[in-house]
Amino acid sequence: MQTEVSSMKSHNETKAPWWKRIMWLVIIYGASVLALGVVASLFRMMMTAAGMRSH
C-alpha cells in the first residue's frame, strides 16, 4: 500500500504545466480536423471521377 501512495504522489508532482496540456489538445484537434478534410476531399474526388456531380 505504501508504494501505491508514494507512486501516486510522484505522479501528481510531475504533472505538465497547463499550457502544455492545452497545446496538446489544440494540436490533436487541429490534426483531426485536417485529417477529416483530407478524407472528405478524397471522397469528393472519387465521386467526381465516378460521374457524380453536384450540378
DSSP file (Angstrom, degrees, kcal/mol; ACC not computed):
  #  RESIDUE AA STRUCTURE BP1 BP2  ACC     N-H-->O    O-->H-N    N-H-->O    O-->H-N    TCO  KAPPA ALPHA  PHI   PSI    X-CA   Y-CA   Z-CA
    1    1 A M     >        0   0    0      0, 0.0     4,-1.9     0, 0.0     5,-0.2   0.000 360.0 360.0 360.0 -38.7    0.0    0.0    0.0
    2    2 A Q  H  >  +     0   0    0      1,-0.2     4,-2.4     2,-0.2     5,-0.2   0.892 360.0  53.0 -61.8 -39.9    2.8    2.4    0.8
    3    3 A T  H  > S+     0   0    0      1,-0.2     4,-2.2     2,-0.2    -1,-0.2   0.866 106.9  52.8 -67.0 -34.0    4.3    2.0   -2.7
    4    4 A E  H  > S+     0   0    0      2,-0.2     4,-2.0     1,-0.2    -1,-0.2   0.916 110.9  46.9 -65.1 -42.5    1.0    2.9   -4.4
    5    5 A V  H  X S+     0   0    0     -4,-1.9     4,-2.1     1,-0.2    -2,-0.2   0.922 113.5  47.5 -66.1 -44.2    0.7    6.1   -2.3
    6    6 A S  H  X S+     0   0    0     -4,-2.4     4,-2.1     1,-0.2    -1,-0.2   0.875 111.9  50.2 -67.0 -35.6    4.2    7.2   -3.0
    7    7 A S  H  X S+     0   0    0     -4,-2.2     4,-1.8     2,-0.2    -1,-0.2   0.861 110.0  51.1 -70.6 -33.6    3.9    6.5   -6.7
    8    8 A M  H  X S+     0   0    0     -4,-2.0     4,-2.1     2,-0.2    -2,-0.2   0.890 109.7  50.4 -68.1 -38.1    0.7    8.5   -6.8
    9    9 A K  H  X S+     0   0    0     -4,-2.1     4,-1.8     1,-0.2    -2,-0.2   0.925 111.1  47.3 -65.1 -44.0    2.4   11.4   -5.1
   10   10 A S  H  X S+     0   0    0     -4,-2.1     4,-1.1     1,-0.2    -1,-0.2   0.848 110.3  54.1 -67.5 -31.5    5.3   11.4   -7.5
   11   11 A H  H  < S+     0   0    0     -4,-1.8     3,-0.4     1,-0.2    -1,-0.2   0.916 109.7  46.8 -66.9 -42.0    2.9   11.2  -10.4
   12   12 A N  H >< S+     0   0    0     -4,-2.1     3,-1.0     1,-0.2    -2,-0.2   0.825 108.8  55.4 -69.5 -31.0    1.0   14.3   -9.2
   13   13 A E  H 3< S+     0   0    0     -4,-1.8    -1,-0.2     1,-0.2    -2,-0.2   0.763 105.2  52.4 -73.6 -24.2    4.2   16.2   -8.7
   14   14 A T  T 3< S+     0   0    0     -4,-1.1    -1,-0.2    -3,-0.4    -2,-0.2   0.061  76.8 141.3-100.9  25.5    5.4   15.7  -12.2
   15   15 A K    <   -     0   0    0     -3,-1.0     3,-0.1     1,-0.1    -3,-0.1  -0.436  55.7-112.8 -68.1 139.1    2.2   17.0  -13.9
   16   16 A A        -     0   0    0      1,-0.1    -1,-0.1    -2,-0.1     5,-0.1  -0.320  39.9 -89.1 -69.9 154.5    2.9   19.0  -17.0
   17   17 A P    >>  -     0   0    0      0, 0.0     4,-1.6     0, 0.0     3,-0.5  -0.237  37.4-113.1 -60.8 155.5    2.0   22.8  -17.0
   18   18 A W  H 3> S+     0   0    0      1,-0.2     4,-2.4     2,-0.2     5,-0.2   0.847 114.5  57.0 -62.4 -35.5   -1.5   23.7  -18.1
   19   19 A W  H 3> S+     0   0    0      1,-0.2     4,-2.1     2,-0.2    -1,-0.2   0.840 105.5  51.0 -69.1 -30.5   -0.4   25.4  -21.2
   20   20 A K  H <> S+     0   0    0     -3,-0.5     4,-2.1     2,-0.2    -1,-0.2   0.894 110.9  48.4 -70.0 -38.8    1.4   22.3  -22.4
   21   21 A R  H  X S+     0   0    0     -4,-1.6     4,-1.8     2,-0.2    -2,-0.2   0.903 113.0  47.4 -66.9 -40.3   -1.7   20.2  -21.9
   22   22 A I  H  X S+     0   0    0     -4,-2.4     4,-2.4     2,-0.2    -2,-0.2   0.885 109.5  54.5 -66.4 -38.1   -3.9   22.8  -23.7
   23   23 A M  H  X S+     0   0    0     -4,-2.1     4,-2.6     1,-0.2    -2,-0.2   0.909 107.1  50.0 -63.2 -41.5   -1.3   22.9  -26.5
   24   24 A W  H  X S+     0   0    0     -4,-2.1     4,-2.7     2,-0.2     5,-0.2   0.909 109.7  51.8 -61.7 -41.2   -1.6   19.1  -26.9
   25   25 A L  H  X S+     0   0    0     -4,-1.8     4,-2.4     1,-0.2    -2,-0.2   0.924 111.5  46.3 -60.4 -44.9   -5.4   19.4  -27.0
   26   26 A V  H  X S+     0   0    0     -4,-2.4     4,-2.7     2,-0.2    -2,-0.2   0.900 113.0  49.6 -65.3 -41.5   -5.2   22.1  -29.8
   27   27 A I  H  X S+     0   0    0     -4,-2.6     4,-2.5     2,-0.2    -2,-0.2   0.930 113.0  45.8 -64.1 -45.9   -2.6   20.1  -31.8
   28   28 A I  H  X S+     0   0    0     -4,-2.7     4,-2.0     2,-0.2    -2,-0.2   0.906 114.0  49.1 -65.4 -41.1   -4.7   16.9  -31.6
   29   29 A Y  H  X S+     0   0    0     -4,-2.4     4,-2.2    -5,-0.2    -2,-0.2   0.934 112.5  47.9 -62.3 -46.7   -7.9   18.8  -32.5
   30   30 A G  H  X S+     0   0    0     -4,-2.7     4,-2.4     1,-0.2    -2,-0.2   0.896 111.2  50.5 -62.3 -41.1   -6.2   20.5  -35.5
   31   31 A A  H  X S+     0   0    0     -4,-2.5     4,-2.4     1,-0.2    -1,-0.2   0.880 110.3  49.8 -65.3 -37.6   -4.8   17.2  -36.7
   32   32 A S  H  X S+     0   0    0     -4,-2.0     4,-2.2     2,-0.2    -2,-0.2   0.896 111.2  48.3 -70.2 -38.4   -8.2   15.6  -36.6
   33   33 A V  H  X S+     0   0    0     -4,-2.2     4,-2.1     2,-0.2    -2,-0.2   0.912 112.7  49.1 -65.5 -41.8   -9.9   18.4  -38.5
   34   34 A L  H  X S+     0   0    0     -4,-2.4     4,-2.1     2,-0.2    -2,-0.2   0.917 111.0  49.5 -62.9 -43.7   -7.1   18.3  -41.1
   35   35 A A  H  X S+     0   0    0     -4,-2.4     4,-2.4     1,-0.2    -2,-0.2   0.899 109.7  51.6 -63.2 -40.7   -7.5   14.5  -41.4
   36   36 A L  H  X S+     0   0    0     -4,-2.2     4,-2.4     1,-0.2    -1,-0.2   0.895 109.2  50.9 -62.8 -39.9  -11.3   14.9  -41.8
   37   37 A G  H  X S+     0   0    0     -4,-2.1     4,-2.2     2,-0.2    -2,-0.2   0.890 109.7  49.9 -63.8 -40.0  -10.7   17.5  -44.6
   38   38 A V  H  X S+     0   0    0     -4,-2.1     4,-2.3     2,-0.2    -2,-0.2   0.929 112.3  46.7 -64.2 -45.9   -8.3   15.1  -46.4
   39   39 A V  H  X S+     0   0    0     -4,-2.4     4,-2.4     1,-0.2    -2,-0.2   0.910 112.3  50.2 -64.2 -42.1  -10.8   12.2  -46.3
   40   40 A A  H  X S+     0   0    0     -4,-2.4     4,-2.3     1,-0.2    -1,-0.2   0.898 110.6  49.9 -63.6 -40.1  -13.7   14.4  -47.4
   41   41 A S  H  X S+     0   0    0     -4,-2.2     4,-2.5     2,-0.2    -2,-0.2   0.899 109.7  51.0 -65.0 -40.4  -11.6   15.7  -50.3
   42   42 A L  H  X S+     0   0    0     -4,-2.3     4,-2.5     2,-0.2    -2,-0.2   0.923 110.8  48.3 -63.1 -43.5  -10.7   12.1  -51.3
   43   43 A F  H  X S+     0   0    0     -4,-2.4     4,-2.6     1,-0.2    -2,-0.2   0.905 111.2  51.0 -62.2 -40.6  -14.3   11.1  -51.3
   44   44 A R  H  X S+     0   0    0     -4,-2.3     4,-2.3     2,-0.2    -2,-0.2   0.909 110.6  48.4 -64.5 -41.4  -15.2   14.2  -53.3
   45   45 A M  H  X S+     0   0    0     -4,-2.5     4,-2.4     2,-0.2    -2,-0.2   0.912 112.5  48.7 -64.3 -41.7  -12.6   13.3  -55.9
   46   46 A M  H  X S+     0   0    0     -4,-2.5     4,-1.5     2,-0.2    -2,-0.2   0.905 112.3  48.1 -65.1 -40.5  -13.7    9.7  -56.1
   47   47 A M  H  <>S+     0   0    0     -4,-2.6     5,-2.5     2,-0.2     4,-0.3   0.887 112.1  49.1 -68.4 -37.5  -17.3   10.7  -56.5
   48   48 A T  H ><5S+     0   0    0     -4,-2.3     3,-1.3     1,-0.2    -2,-0.2   0.903 110.1  51.6 -65.8 -41.0  -16.4   13.3  -59.2
   49   49 A A  H 3<5S+     0   0    0     -4,-2.4    -1,-0.2     1,-0.3    -2,-0.2   0.797 106.4  55.2 -65.4 -27.9  -14.4   10.6  -61.0
   50   50 A A  T 3<5S-     0   0    0     -4,-1.5    -1,-0.3    -5,-0.2    -2,-0.2   0.499 125.6-101.7 -83.8  -3.1  -17.4    8.3  -60.9
   51   51 A G  T < 5S+     0   0    0     -3,-1.3     2,-0.6     1,-0.3    -3,-0.2   0.501  76.6 137.4  98.8   4.8  -19.6   10.9  -62.6
   52   52 A M      < +     0   0    0     -5,-2.5     2,-0.3    -6,-0.2    -1,-0.3  -0.761  27.2 174.3 -86.7 121.1  -21.4   12.2  -59.6
   53   53 A R        -     0   0    0     -2,-0.6    -5,-0.0    -3,-0.1     0, 0.0  -0.916  38.0-132.9-127.2 154.6  -21.6   16.0  -59.9
   54   54 A S              0   0    0     -2,-0.3    -1,-0.1     1,-0.2    -2,-0.0   0.613 360.0 360.0 -83.5 -11.3  -23.4   18.5  -57.7
   55   55 A H              0   0    0      0, 0.0    -1,-0.2     0, 0.0    -3,-0.0   0.362 360.0 360.0-135.8 360.0  -24.9   20.4  -60.7
